[in-house]
Amino acid sequence: MSYSNNPNLPSARALGLKLLLKEGLSMSVVANKCGVHRSTIYRWKLKWLDLNKDQQLENFNRPNRVPGSQFRLSSCSWKIPTLSSRPKHSPKAIPGQIVELVLKLREMLKRCAEVVWWHLAKDNGVSISLSSVRRILKRHHAVNGRKKRVRPDNPKRPVVASPGELVQTDTVYYICPITKKRRYVYAVIDIYTRMTYAECHDRIGPVIAGQVILNAEAKFGFKVSMVQADNGLEFSRYFERRLKAHSILIRHSRLHRPNDNAHIERFNRTIQDECLGRYITYQTKTTELQTKLDKYLEFYNTKRVHLSLQYRTPLEMLQSS
C-alpha cells in the first residue's frame, strides 16, 4: 500500500471492506468498484482482521453459520489508517555523537562541508563520507543553501533612454585546437545606440576588463553611467573599484541567466560568425586579430543596419539622440 496524505483513504477502504464482508461481494467485484487490484482488497482484509483481532467474530451458539458474517460487525472498526511514510531506524545510521561533532565543527569553523569533513578525518579520526556530512548539515539547517542568483547590492536595471545609461560587456574565449593556447576578446555594447567596441588579448583579468571599458567610453564619445556584466572572474571586485573610481556603476546579471545579457551575447555570436570565426590557431597573431576587429567594428558601427533600430546604423542612432 503506497503512502499518501489523502485523509479520505481510510473511509474509502472502509467502504470496500463493507462491500466485501457485509454485502458478500467477491474480491474481483469489490476491486472493480474501488478501482484497485484484488490483491489490494485482500491486504485490506488482512489489516482489518488484525485491527479487530480482539473482537469475537464467531457465533458459538450457531456453529453452522459462516464465521464473521453479520455477527458483531457493527461493533468492528472499519477505517484502516494509512501507514506513516517516516523511515524506520537504520542499523547503519550515523551515531549521535558524530552528528554533534559535525555540528560543533561547523559552528566553530564557519566553513563549508568539505572543510568540516577534512577536519573530522584529520583532527578527530572520524571516518565518514563527505555526502554524509553534507546531509547532516542540511538536515539540521546548518548551511545557507545555494548561492543567491542576485547580489543584494546589485543596482536596479535602468530603463534605457539615452546613450551610455547601460553598457553590457562580456568575454569571448578562443582556444587553439592544436596548442590549446587561449585568446580572449573583450566585447562592449551600448544598449541604446548599439555602438560596439572590442579588444583581443592573450590574458584574462579584471585589470584588462576595466581598461577596455574606459577605452570604449573614449571611443564612443559619451559618458558611460552603468556597466552590466556576468559573474566571471574578470569582472570581480577590482573591476568594480576601477570603474567606480570613474563614477561608473556596476551591475551583475543573475547566476546561470545569460538572457540578462542578451545584447552582448548576440554581439559575441556576430563576432564569431562575421569576423573572427569559431576557431583561432596559434599561427594568427593577436595584433592581426585586433586589426581585423577594428576594421569590422568600423563597418558594424557605421554601415551595418539593425532591425531593432528600424534599419538604422548605430552611428545614425547616436547622431539622432
Backbone bond lengths (Angstrom), bond angles and torsions (degrees), N, CA, C in turn:
res aa  C-N    CA-C-N  psi(-1)  N-CA   C-N-CA  omega(-1)  CA-C   N-CA-C  phi
1 M - - - 1.463 - - 1.522 108.70 -
2 S 1.306 116.52 120.34 1.458 120.93 -177.81 1.521 110.22 -71.72
3 Y 1.331 114.79 152.22 1.451 120.89 179.92 1.524 109.92 -79.54
4 S 1.316 115.59 143.44 1.455 120.49 -178.98 1.516 109.07 -154.85
5 N 1.349 115.68 153.13 1.465 121.81 176.40 1.524 112.19 -97.29
6 N 1.330 117.61 7.70 1.458 121.06 -178.31 1.529 109.67 -68.71
7 P 1.341 119.36 118.26 1.470 120.21 -178.01 1.520 113.37 -74.02
8 N 1.331 119.37 -10.17 1.463 122.23 -177.24 1.524 112.68 -91.66
9 L 1.323 118.08 -5.47 1.461 119.47 -178.18 1.522 113.70 -64.63
10 P 1.349 121.05 -41.58 1.472 118.71 176.94 1.522 113.52 -57.86
11 S 1.329 117.60 -39.20 1.471 120.49 178.23 1.519 111.01 -68.48
12 A 1.354 116.69 -36.36 1.465 119.40 178.47 1.524 111.07 -65.74
13 R 1.323 116.98 -39.69 1.459 119.78 176.71 1.528 110.94 -64.97
14 A 1.332 116.31 -37.09 1.464 120.16 179.03 1.529 111.05 -63.37
15 L 1.325 117.11 -40.72 1.466 119.99 178.76 1.532 110.75 -64.58
16 G 1.324 117.16 -39.48 1.457 119.90 178.77 1.509 112.60 -65.62
17 L 1.325 117.03 -40.63 1.459 120.00 179.84 1.524 111.58 -70.74
18 K 1.308 117.88 -32.54 1.473 119.56 176.37 1.524 110.82 -66.76
19 L 1.338 116.44 -37.05 1.466 118.73 175.12 1.519 111.20 -64.22
20 L 1.337 116.25 -35.11 1.457 120.36 -177.72 1.518 112.15 -76.78
21 L 1.339 117.14 -45.30 1.463 120.94 -171.80 1.515 113.24 -94.11
22 K 1.327 118.11 -40.11 1.460 120.04 -177.47 1.522 112.07 -82.39
23 E 1.339 116.16 -46.55 1.462 119.24 -176.56 1.518 112.19 -89.73
24 G 1.330 117.33 -11.49 1.453 120.49 174.64 1.513 115.38 74.39
25 L 1.337 118.46 23.42 1.463 120.68 177.73 1.526 110.13 -74.52
26 S 1.307 115.97 156.11 1.464 120.11 179.24 1.534 110.25 -74.50
27 M 1.345 114.74 163.95 1.457 119.24 -178.67 1.522 111.60 -65.53
28 S 1.328 117.18 -34.29 1.465 119.84 179.42 1.515 111.52 -65.61
29 V 1.351 116.13 -42.09 1.464 119.90 179.75 1.529 110.50 -66.99
30 V 1.335 116.54 -43.34 1.466 119.81 179.00 1.527 110.74 -64.26
31 A 1.344 116.66 -38.71 1.468 119.94 178.79 1.520 111.12 -63.24
32 N 1.335 118.11 -39.92 1.466 121.30 177.61 1.520 111.52 -65.91
33 K 1.317 117.12 -38.65 1.458 119.84 179.95 1.538 112.16 -70.23
34 C 1.341 115.78 -34.39 1.466 119.62 -178.83 1.525 113.22 -88.70
35 G 1.323 116.65 -12.78 1.455 119.72 179.63 1.509 114.11 76.05
36 V 1.342 117.55 29.50 1.463 121.82 178.48 1.517 108.54 -130.01
37 H 1.341 115.50 174.59 1.457 120.05 177.62 1.530 110.02 -78.37
38 R 1.319 115.85 154.25 1.465 119.28 -177.79 1.528 111.60 -66.18
39 S 1.338 117.07 -27.71 1.463 118.44 175.69 1.524 111.35 -65.44
40 T 1.332 116.51 -28.76 1.466 119.94 176.28 1.522 110.40 -67.38
41 I 1.336 116.60 -41.37 1.469 119.94 176.66 1.523 110.22 -61.32
42 Y 1.331 116.88 -38.70 1.463 120.25 179.40 1.535 110.34 -64.67
43 R 1.325 117.57 -41.13 1.469 119.90 178.05 1.521 111.01 -67.14
44 W 1.333 117.39 -34.08 1.462 119.75 175.26 1.531 110.50 -63.26
45 K 1.331 115.92 -40.18 1.458 119.57 -179.86 1.532 110.93 -64.61
46 L 1.347 116.54 -40.96 1.463 119.22 177.89 1.526 110.83 -62.81
47 K 1.312 117.64 -40.81 1.467 120.63 178.04 1.530 110.26 -66.92
48 W 1.336 116.20 -36.35 1.479 119.08 178.65 1.533 110.59 -66.45
49 L 1.323 116.96 -40.66 1.468 119.82 177.71 1.522 111.19 -64.50
50 D 1.324 117.53 -39.19 1.462 120.18 177.67 1.517 111.22 -69.01
51 L 1.355 116.51 -34.10 1.458 119.95 178.95 1.524 111.63 -68.86
52 N 1.335 117.43 -31.22 1.470 121.89 -178.37 1.525 111.62 -112.74
53 K 1.324 116.19 34.56 1.458 119.35 -178.95 1.525 112.62 -67.57
54 D 1.330 119.39 -20.16 1.465 122.19 179.15 1.527 112.15 -88.51
55 Q 1.326 116.57 -5.64 1.465 119.59 178.55 1.534 110.44 -85.70
56 Q 1.338 115.35 142.17 1.463 120.27 176.75 1.525 108.24 -87.35
57 L 1.328 116.10 103.87 1.459 121.20 -176.92 1.521 113.39 -95.41
58 E 1.322 117.32 -4.91 1.460 120.32 179.43 1.531 109.41 -104.88
59 N 1.322 116.05 134.81 1.462 122.93 178.45 1.532 107.94 -97.51
60 F 1.363 114.45 100.11 1.462 118.57 -176.68 1.525 112.40 -70.56
61 N 1.341 118.20 -19.26 1.464 120.60 177.38 1.525 111.57 -75.00
62 R 1.333 116.76 -20.37 1.466 120.64 178.82 1.528 107.38 -128.61
63 P 1.335 116.35 80.56 1.480 120.04 -173.18 1.519 113.63 -65.94
64 N 1.328 119.12 -22.02 1.464 120.70 -177.85 1.528 112.74 -81.53
65 R 1.315 116.19 -7.89 1.456 119.30 -178.66 1.536 110.31 -78.53
66 V 1.325 115.30 145.05 1.469 120.01 179.82 1.515 108.70 -63.88
67 P 1.344 117.83 129.15 1.472 120.17 -178.52 1.518 111.96 -58.59
68 G 1.317 115.33 128.85 1.461 121.19 174.69 1.497 115.23 87.54
69 S 1.325 120.39 -6.04 1.457 121.22 -176.31 1.518 109.74 -81.96
70 Q 1.328 115.85 107.90 1.454 125.23 175.49 1.522 113.97 59.61
71 F 1.322 118.34 13.05 1.456 120.37 179.66 1.518 108.87 -101.64
72 R 1.335 115.04 112.60 1.455 122.98 -179.76 1.535 113.45 57.84
73 L 1.318 116.15 26.08 1.468 118.21 178.09 1.521 111.35 -71.68
74 S 1.330 115.42 -26.26 1.472 118.32 179.97 1.520 112.07 -67.80
75 S 1.327 118.26 -21.96 1.459 121.21 -179.93 1.532 112.79 -93.29
76 C 1.337 116.72 1.24 1.468 120.21 -178.60 1.519 110.87 -85.29
77 S 1.315 116.37 160.43 1.463 123.13 174.34 1.525 107.86 -92.02
78 W 1.336 115.79 130.73 1.457 119.97 -173.86 1.533 112.56 -108.89
79 K 1.280 116.91 -30.23 1.464 119.13 -177.05 1.534 110.15 -75.92
80 I 1.313 115.43 120.17 1.466 121.14 178.76 1.523 108.30 -99.12
81 P 1.322 118.02 112.54 1.469 119.59 -175.68 1.531 111.49 -70.15
82 T 1.316 115.11 153.29 1.459 121.28 176.27 1.519 109.70 -77.63
83 L 1.319 116.03 134.19 1.459 120.02 179.87 1.525 110.75 -67.92
84 S 1.281 115.81 148.66 1.461 121.22 178.97 1.518 110.50 -69.45
85 S 1.335 116.36 142.04 1.461 121.54 177.75 1.527 112.31 -85.50
86 R 1.298 117.64 3.50 1.457 120.31 179.56 1.527 110.16 -65.41
87 P 1.332 117.82 126.76 1.475 118.75 -177.03 1.517 112.07 -67.46
88 K 1.308 115.17 152.79 1.457 120.39 177.90 1.522 110.01 -78.39
89 H 1.292 116.10 162.42 1.458 120.87 -179.39 1.520 109.95 -69.59
90 S 1.322 115.55 130.66 1.449 121.15 -178.84 1.524 110.09 -93.13
91 P 1.330 118.00 139.26 1.476 119.57 176.75 1.525 112.75 -66.95
92 K 1.330 117.22 -17.43 1.460 121.62 178.39 1.522 112.77 -95.47
93 A 1.323 117.16 12.14 1.461 120.49 -179.60 1.530 110.62 -64.26
94 I 1.319 115.60 148.75 1.465 120.97 -179.37 1.527 109.10 -69.71
95 P 1.323 118.02 130.90 1.483 119.97 -179.37 1.529 112.00 -58.59
96 G 1.322 114.27 153.50 1.456 120.35 -177.81 1.515 113.72 -63.44
97 Q 1.361 118.11 -33.55 1.457 119.38 -179.03 1.528 111.69 -68.67
98 I 1.341 117.65 -30.73 1.462 120.22 176.60 1.532 110.12 -71.86
99 V 1.329 116.27 -38.79 1.464 119.68 176.69 1.527 110.51 -61.38
100 E 1.334 116.82 -43.59 1.461 120.05 177.93 1.524 111.38 -63.68
101 L 1.338 116.81 -36.71 1.458 120.10 179.23 1.526 111.10 -66.78
102 V 1.330 116.76 -39.68 1.464 120.58 178.03 1.524 110.77 -62.41
103 L 1.328 116.53 -45.65 1.460 120.16 179.86 1.532 111.36 -66.66
104 K 1.327 116.64 -35.41 1.464 120.27 179.17 1.531 110.82 -66.99
105 L 1.335 116.93 -42.93 1.459 120.49 177.91 1.525 111.35 -64.78
106 R 1.315 115.96 -39.22 1.467 119.78 178.09 1.526 110.84 -62.22
107 E 1.324 117.11 -42.96 1.464 121.27 -179.93 1.517 110.90 -68.05
108 M 1.324 117.62 -33.91 1.462 120.52 -177.59 1.527 112.00 -80.41
109 L 1.332 117.68 -41.33 1.460 121.09 -175.05 1.524 113.26 -85.57
110 K 1.340 116.81 -30.30 1.463 121.18 -176.10 1.536 110.68 58.13
111 R 1.339 116.15 37.49 1.455 121.11 -177.96 1.527 109.93 -120.10
112 C 1.339 114.43 177.28 1.454 120.61 -176.26 1.529 111.06 -75.22
113 A 1.342 115.73 176.92 1.464 120.93 -176.86 1.523 111.60 -65.13
114 E 1.336 118.03 -32.44 1.460 120.27 -179.59 1.529 111.54 -63.82
115 V 1.333 116.55 -42.21 1.470 120.39 179.96 1.526 110.11 -68.64
116 V 1.321 117.60 -41.60 1.464 120.91 177.83 1.523 110.37 -60.96
117 W 1.320 116.97 -43.56 1.468 121.46 178.73 1.534 111.34 -62.27
118 W 1.343 117.37 -39.77 1.467 121.01 -179.82 1.521 111.03 -65.63
119 H 1.342 117.73 -42.44 1.459 120.75 179.24 1.528 111.18 -69.11
120 L 1.311 117.35 -31.84 1.461 120.03 176.76 1.532 110.84 -61.60
121 A 1.330 115.99 -43.62 1.459 119.86 -177.66 1.528 112.37 -76.84
122 K 1.333 117.27 -38.81 1.458 120.49 -173.32 1.527 112.51 -82.62
123 D 1.323 116.58 -47.14 1.467 120.22 -173.52 1.519 113.25 -91.63
124 N 1.335 117.17 -30.38 1.461 119.57 -175.23 1.522 113.68 -112.23
125 G 1.331 118.03 -6.52 1.463 120.76 177.64 1.517 113.89 66.07
126 V 1.316 118.11 27.92 1.465 122.35 -179.26 1.520 108.49 -94.49
127 S 1.315 116.93 122.31 1.461 122.36 179.06 1.528 108.35 -94.32
128 I 1.329 114.88 106.61 1.462 121.31 -178.39 1.525 107.53 -149.16
129 S 1.301 116.81 147.31 1.458 120.34 -177.63 1.528 110.93 -76.98
130 L 1.322 115.16 156.84 1.464 120.77 179.19 1.525 111.12 -65.28
131 S 1.329 116.89 -36.94 1.460 119.80 179.02 1.530 111.56 -64.36
132 S 1.335 116.64 -32.81 1.464 119.15 177.81 1.525 111.27 -68.56
133 V 1.337 116.07 -38.98 1.471 119.73 177.41 1.520 109.94 -63.37
134 R 1.335 117.06 -43.71 1.471 120.01 178.19 1.526 111.09 -62.19
135 R 1.325 116.56 -40.63 1.463 120.15 -179.00 1.528 111.05 -66.64
136 I 1.330 117.63 -38.71 1.472 120.73 178.46 1.520 110.51 -64.58
137 L 1.328 116.94 -45.80 1.470 120.47 -179.40 1.524 111.20 -64.54
138 K 1.327 116.65 -38.87 1.461 119.60 179.68 1.512 111.39 -70.08
139 R 1.343 117.06 -39.38 1.466 120.37 -178.00 1.521 111.57 -66.39
140 H 1.324 116.75 -33.68 1.464 120.91 -179.62 1.524 112.63 -97.07
141 H 1.339 116.11 14.00 1.474 121.68 176.00 1.530 111.48 55.51
142 A 1.338 115.35 41.61 1.464 119.94 -179.49 1.517 112.12 -100.88
143 V 1.321 118.01 8.79 1.459 121.97 177.41 1.518 108.46 -122.69
144 N 1.316 114.82 158.07 1.462 120.57 -176.58 1.518 112.77 -85.75
145 G 1.347 117.50 -6.13 1.446 120.08 -178.72 1.519 111.44 83.30
146 R 1.313 116.12 -163.04 1.447 121.22 -176.96 1.520 111.49 -71.71
147 K 1.315 114.23 155.25 1.455 120.12 179.48 1.523 110.16 -66.27
148 K 1.319 116.95 138.62 1.449 120.91 -178.22 1.525 109.91 -66.85
149 R 1.324 114.82 142.99 1.452 120.04 -178.88 1.527 112.19 -72.07
150 V 1.319 117.63 -25.90 1.458 121.45 -177.60 1.518 108.83 -121.60
151 R 1.319 116.60 130.77 1.455 120.46 178.09 1.527 109.50 -70.66
152 P 1.341 117.63 143.81 1.467 119.68 -177.74 1.523 113.46 -66.61
153 D 1.346 117.15 -26.43 1.473 119.74 -179.61 1.521 112.43 -96.50
154 N 1.330 116.93 15.50 1.457 120.23 -178.45 1.520 110.34 -72.22
155 P 1.340 118.82 123.59 1.479 119.39 178.76 1.522 111.22 -69.27
156 K 1.301 115.85 158.19 1.455 121.63 -178.74 1.521 110.44 -72.94
157 R 1.320 115.31 140.67 1.464 119.26 179.28 1.527 109.78 -70.11
158 P 1.330 118.19 127.59 1.470 119.64 -177.00 1.522 111.98 -79.68
159 V 1.319 115.52 160.65 1.458 121.49 171.32 1.525 106.57 -85.03
160 V 1.322 116.07 108.78 1.465 121.23 -170.71 1.521 110.01 -70.68
161 A 1.337 116.10 122.41 1.465 121.65 179.90 1.518 112.60 -132.86
162 S 1.329 118.17 -0.79 1.459 121.22 -179.33 1.523 108.75 -154.98
163 P 1.321 117.83 161.10 1.467 120.24 -179.92 1.527 111.76 -62.74
164 G 1.319 115.59 140.81 1.448 121.59 175.36 1.510 115.52 85.95
165 E 1.327 118.37 -6.37 1.473 119.42 -179.81 1.519 111.50 -65.91
166 L 1.330 117.58 -35.58 1.461 121.59 178.05 1.519 108.71 -146.47
167 V 1.321 115.10 123.58 1.459 122.83 177.69 1.519 107.98 -123.28
168 Q 1.318 116.87 132.78 1.461 121.85 178.73 1.518 109.92 -105.73
169 T 1.326 115.25 145.17 1.464 121.22 179.81 1.520 110.46 -138.33
170 D 1.323 114.64 150.92 1.463 120.76 -179.95 1.519 108.16 -159.49
171 T 1.340 115.93 173.23 1.458 122.07 -178.25 1.520 109.28 -126.01
172 V 1.344 115.56 132.73 1.461 122.02 176.70 1.529 108.07 -101.97
173 Y 1.327 116.90 128.09 1.462 122.56 -179.28 1.524 109.36 -95.20
174 Y 1.326 115.34 131.90 1.459 121.45 172.11 1.523 108.35 -122.19
175 I 1.322 118.01 126.98 1.462 123.38 -179.65 1.519 108.58 -120.35
176 C 1.324 116.27 124.77 1.456 120.75 178.24 1.533 108.79 -67.24
177 P 1.322 118.87 125.28 1.478 119.93 -178.31 1.524 113.45 -68.79
178 I 1.330 117.85 -11.67 1.464 120.55 -177.60 1.523 110.92 -98.80
179 T 1.338 116.41 -56.32 1.472 120.87 -176.23 1.519 112.99 -96.63
180 K 1.338 117.71 -7.86 1.463 123.61 -177.01 1.533 112.18 63.20
181 K 1.335 116.62 18.47 1.459 120.39 176.06 1.520 109.49 -71.60
182 R 1.322 116.04 141.26 1.459 121.12 -175.78 1.523 110.82 -105.72
183 R 1.326 114.07 143.16 1.451 123.15 170.80 1.527 107.99 -128.81
184 Y 1.324 116.18 145.62 1.461 121.08 -174.25 1.520 109.06 -126.12
185 V 1.319 115.60 131.24 1.458 122.61 176.70 1.521 107.91 -109.51
186 Y 1.335 116.40 113.69 1.462 122.51 177.61 1.524 107.41 -88.36
187 A 1.317 116.22 116.67 1.464 121.60 -175.41 1.521 110.02 -112.50
188 V 1.336 115.37 144.77 1.465 122.54 -179.88 1.522 107.67 -137.07
189 I 1.336 117.43 139.61 1.461 121.94 176.81 1.521 109.83 -141.91
190 D 1.322 115.82 137.41 1.467 121.72 174.74 1.523 108.44 -89.31
191 I 1.316 117.22 128.84 1.466 121.34 -173.07 1.525 111.69 -67.80
192 Y 1.308 117.95 -36.86 1.473 120.40 -173.95 1.525 111.75 -76.08
193 T 1.321 117.76 -49.62 1.462 120.95 -175.35 1.520 113.11 -95.98
194 R 1.339 118.91 -16.70 1.461 125.33 -173.60 1.531 111.70 67.06
195 M 1.331 117.63 20.15 1.455 120.73 172.55 1.522 108.87 -66.40
196 T 1.329 116.91 138.73 1.467 120.76 -174.17 1.521 110.51 -126.85
197 Y 1.325 112.72 159.37 1.464 120.94 176.97 1.528 107.37 -151.83
198 A 1.346 116.83 146.54 1.458 120.38 -178.42 1.524 109.49 -153.45
199 E 1.338 115.42 147.27 1.450 122.95 175.90 1.518 108.80 -136.56
200 C 1.330 116.02 144.37 1.463 122.48 178.72 1.524 109.19 -107.83
201 H 1.346 116.91 131.12 1.457 122.40 -178.27 1.518 109.55 -137.03
202 D 1.348 114.84 161.04 1.462 121.22 177.61 1.525 112.45 -88.23
203 R 1.320 117.07 -13.95 1.463 121.00 -177.30 1.523 109.43 -126.23
204 I 1.324 114.45 163.68 1.458 120.83 177.14 1.510 108.42 -125.08
205 G 1.330 116.40 138.68 1.455 120.19 -179.16 1.509 111.74 177.86
206 P 1.326 117.46 162.91 1.472 120.80 -178.64 1.522 113.45 -67.65
207 V 1.339 117.62 -27.05 1.468 119.67 179.35 1.519 110.43 -64.50
208 I 1.334 116.13 -47.39 1.465 120.36 179.83 1.523 110.52 -67.16
209 A 1.356 116.97 -41.81 1.469 120.00 -179.06 1.522 111.53 -61.58
210 G 1.335 117.83 -40.37 1.457 120.29 178.25 1.516 112.51 -67.36
211 Q 1.338 116.82 -39.80 1.462 120.06 179.78 1.524 111.47 -67.83
212 V 1.349 117.37 -33.38 1.460 120.54 177.89 1.528 110.50 -62.80
213 I 1.323 117.47 -39.67 1.468 120.18 178.57 1.527 110.32 -63.72
214 L 1.312 117.55 -42.07 1.462 120.79 179.62 1.533 110.64 -67.21
215 N 1.321 116.99 -38.86 1.468 119.75 176.78 1.529 111.09 -65.78
216 A 1.337 116.23 -38.37 1.464 119.57 178.00 1.525 111.00 -65.21
217 E 1.332 116.82 -39.47 1.467 120.38 178.12 1.525 111.10 -61.83
218 A 1.321 116.57 -40.83 1.468 119.84 177.96 1.527 111.10 -68.28
219 K 1.320 117.08 -36.00 1.463 120.96 -179.93 1.528 111.44 -71.02
220 F 1.321 117.10 -39.62 1.461 120.99 -179.52 1.521 111.72 -66.53
221 G 1.319 116.36 -39.80 1.455 119.77 -177.77 1.512 114.45 89.10
222 F 1.315 118.50 10.66 1.462 121.82 175.98 1.520 109.53 -136.45
223 K 1.325 115.90 160.02 1.454 122.30 -176.45 1.521 110.43 -75.59
224 V 1.333 115.78 133.84 1.469 122.22 175.58 1.524 108.21 -94.14
225 S 1.349 116.67 125.08 1.465 121.08 -177.71 1.520 112.56 -95.64
226 M 1.341 117.67 -37.73 1.467 120.67 -176.92 1.521 109.50 -144.56
227 V 1.321 115.36 140.11 1.461 122.54 177.20 1.521 108.23 -118.67
228 Q 1.320 116.10 131.09 1.464 121.08 176.70 1.516 108.84 -111.50
229 A 1.326 116.59 129.74 1.460 123.13 -180.00 1.522 109.18 -137.33
230 D 1.325 115.43 170.64 1.455 119.39 175.24 1.522 109.34 -84.80
231 N 1.328 116.94 -164.14 1.463 121.02 -175.56 1.523 112.60 -102.17
232 G 1.349 116.88 32.15 1.449 120.94 178.36 1.517 112.20 -71.05
233 L 1.344 115.39 163.63 1.461 120.42 -178.39 1.516 112.01 -65.24
234 E 1.329 118.11 -28.74 1.458 119.87 -178.92 1.525 112.60 -73.24
235 F 1.340 116.60 -11.15 1.465 121.05 178.74 1.533 109.95 -113.14
236 S 1.312 116.06 44.72 1.461 122.66 -175.32 1.521 110.86 -87.83
237 R 1.355 116.39 -159.15 1.462 121.67 -173.29 1.527 112.70 -64.20
238 Y 1.336 116.47 -38.89 1.466 118.20 179.70 1.528 110.84 -63.75
239 F 1.319 116.54 -39.46 1.464 121.14 176.22 1.524 110.72 -58.83
240 E 1.318 117.17 -41.43 1.461 121.38 178.95 1.523 111.34 -66.74
241 R 1.338 116.93 -45.01 1.467 119.51 -179.29 1.526 111.38 -64.84
242 R 1.328 116.44 -36.72 1.463 119.69 -179.64 1.524 111.27 -63.76
243 L 1.310 117.45 -42.22 1.461 120.48 -178.51 1.524 112.35 -79.02
244 K 1.330 117.00 -32.90 1.467 118.93 177.31 1.519 111.25 -65.46
245 A 1.329 117.01 -28.22 1.463 120.03 175.59 1.525 111.61 -65.57
246 H 1.343 116.88 -21.11 1.466 121.81 176.15 1.525 111.61 -105.44
247 S 1.339 117.00 21.60 1.479 123.79 176.45 1.524 111.71 61.49
248 I 1.328 117.42 40.20 1.458 122.27 177.10 1.526 108.23 -115.98
249 L 1.324 116.94 122.07 1.456 121.50 178.74 1.522 110.51 -77.51
250 I 1.328 115.74 150.88 1.460 122.09 -179.59 1.520 108.89 -116.47
251 R 1.307 114.56 132.40 1.467 120.76 176.17 1.524 108.73 -129.06
252 H 1.354 116.38 133.36 1.456 121.44 -179.34 1.528 110.11 -106.76
253 S 1.314 115.36 143.52 1.459 120.13 176.89 1.523 110.21 -75.14
254 R 1.323 116.12 167.50 1.454 120.94 178.61 1.520 110.52 -71.10
255 L 1.322 115.52 152.88 1.457 120.32 178.90 1.523 110.23 -64.69
256 H 1.326 115.63 135.06 1.465 122.81 176.77 1.528 112.01 58.24
257 R 1.340 116.14 32.94 1.463 121.16 176.75 1.534 108.75 -129.63
258 P 1.350 118.37 76.00 1.469 119.88 -179.22 1.519 113.61 -65.32
259 N 1.338 117.48 -18.74 1.463 119.20 178.65 1.523 112.50 -65.59
260 D 1.335 117.71 -19.39 1.460 119.43 175.75 1.517 111.44 -64.15
261 N 1.330 117.07 -27.93 1.466 122.51 177.83 1.519 110.14 -111.30
262 A 1.313 116.09 46.82 1.467 120.18 -172.53 1.526 112.07 -62.40
263 H 1.343 117.95 -37.68 1.463 120.24 -176.49 1.527 111.97 -65.90
264 I 1.328 116.82 -46.31 1.459 119.47 -178.46 1.520 111.02 -72.85
265 E 1.334 117.30 -32.49 1.457 119.72 176.68 1.528 110.93 -65.03
266 R 1.311 116.18 -38.34 1.474 119.37 177.08 1.523 110.97 -69.50
267 F 1.322 117.34 -36.48 1.461 119.94 177.03 1.532 111.09 -66.70
268 N 1.331 117.44 -36.36 1.463 120.43 175.73 1.529 111.00 -59.39
269 R 1.304 116.14 -41.72 1.467 119.99 178.32 1.535 110.62 -66.73
270 T 1.332 116.86 -36.76 1.464 119.95 178.44 1.527 110.94 -63.78
271 I 1.326 117.10 -40.10 1.466 120.71 177.02 1.522 110.55 -60.91
272 Q 1.314 116.45 -42.36 1.462 120.29 -179.24 1.526 112.07 -69.84
273 D 1.331 117.44 -37.38 1.463 120.34 -176.00 1.527 112.73 -81.53
274 E 1.325 117.83 -35.50 1.459 120.63 -170.48 1.522 114.64 -111.71
275 C 1.351 117.60 -9.92 1.455 118.67 -174.56 1.532 112.53 -126.58
276 L 1.310 117.81 -74.19 1.460 121.31 -171.08 1.512 114.28 -91.76
277 G 1.316 118.23 -18.26 1.449 120.73 -176.65 1.521 111.71 85.16
278 R 1.322 115.52 -174.49 1.459 120.64 -176.85 1.525 112.72 -90.06
279 Y 1.314 118.51 -22.77 1.458 121.47 -177.13 1.527 109.50 -131.46
280 I 1.347 115.06 146.44 1.460 122.67 175.05 1.523 107.56 -130.84
281 T 1.323 117.02 124.00 1.454 121.11 -179.69 1.521 110.37 -91.02
282 Y 1.326 115.23 170.20 1.465 120.80 -179.13 1.528 112.24 -68.72
283 Q 1.344 118.35 -16.64 1.451 121.23 -178.14 1.524 112.73 -72.20
284 T 1.326 116.71 -20.93 1.469 121.13 179.52 1.518 109.33 -91.38
285 K 1.320 117.19 124.59 1.451 121.80 -179.11 1.519 111.08 -78.87
286 T 1.322 114.82 156.74 1.467 120.02 -179.67 1.517 111.26 -64.95
287 T 1.335 117.61 -35.87 1.475 120.44 178.71 1.523 111.19 -64.80
288 E 1.342 116.40 -36.87 1.460 119.05 177.01 1.523 111.26 -66.06
289 L 1.325 116.50 -39.02 1.465 119.93 177.18 1.518 111.40 -64.43
290 Q 1.332 117.35 -39.58 1.459 120.39 -179.91 1.528 110.64 -66.66
291 T 1.336 117.33 -38.29 1.464 120.48 177.04 1.526 110.82 -63.68
292 K 1.324 115.26 -41.10 1.464 119.26 177.85 1.523 110.89 -65.21
293 L 1.329 116.85 -38.39 1.465 120.73 178.04 1.520 111.32 -64.79
294 D 1.331 116.88 -43.76 1.470 120.58 -178.23 1.520 111.00 -61.19
295 K 1.335 117.14 -42.24 1.463 119.95 179.63 1.526 111.15 -65.44
296 Y 1.341 115.85 -40.06 1.467 117.97 -179.21 1.530 111.09 -70.17
297 L 1.321 118.05 -39.89 1.458 120.69 179.62 1.526 111.67 -63.93
298 E 1.328 116.99 -33.32 1.464 120.06 175.25 1.523 110.69 -62.40
299 F 1.341 115.14 -42.58 1.466 119.61 176.61 1.529 111.09 -68.14
300 Y 1.340 116.90 -41.49 1.473 121.02 -177.04 1.525 111.06 -63.50
301 N 1.313 117.77 -42.63 1.459 121.24 -173.91 1.521 113.54 -81.90
302 T 1.329 117.95 -22.39 1.469 119.62 -172.97 1.518 114.41 -115.02
303 K 1.347 119.24 -24.38 1.458 119.89 -173.16 1.523 113.62 -125.93
304 R 1.291 118.71 -22.38 1.471 120.77 -175.77 1.526 109.57 -83.28
305 V 1.342 116.54 117.37 1.465 120.51 -178.10 1.529 109.38 -81.00
306 H 1.361 115.59 156.34 1.460 122.70 -178.71 1.517 109.39 -124.47
307 L 1.321 115.63 134.67 1.460 119.15 176.41 1.519 111.25 -64.62
308 S 1.338 116.97 -36.81 1.469 120.38 -179.64 1.514 112.50 -68.19
309 L 1.322 117.45 -17.80 1.471 122.02 178.57 1.522 111.37 -103.72
310 Q 1.336 117.32 20.57 1.463 122.17 -178.70 1.529 110.92 57.10
311 Y 1.312 115.95 49.95 1.458 124.81 176.14 1.525 112.32 61.15
312 R 1.307 115.21 33.91 1.464 120.01 173.52 1.520 109.69 -109.11
313 T 1.315 115.49 160.72 1.452 120.55 176.26 1.529 109.33 -89.88
314 P 1.338 118.63 161.06 1.478 119.81 176.00 1.525 113.33 -57.58
315 L 1.333 117.18 -35.17 1.462 119.11 179.25 1.531 111.03 -66.48
316 E 1.329 117.09 -41.24 1.465 120.23 177.53 1.532 110.64 -65.06
317 M 1.340 116.68 -36.26 1.460 120.20 176.75 1.519 111.36 -65.79
318 L 1.327 116.41 -37.49 1.460 120.11 178.02 1.515 111.16 -68.61
319 Q 1.314 118.06 -41.08 1.464 121.33 -179.08 1.512 113.21 -68.62
320 S 1.344 116.65 -27.96 1.476 119.89 -179.61 1.521 112.96 -85.87
321 S 1.334 117.41 -6.97 1.460 119.80 -177.67 1.524 110.87 -86.11
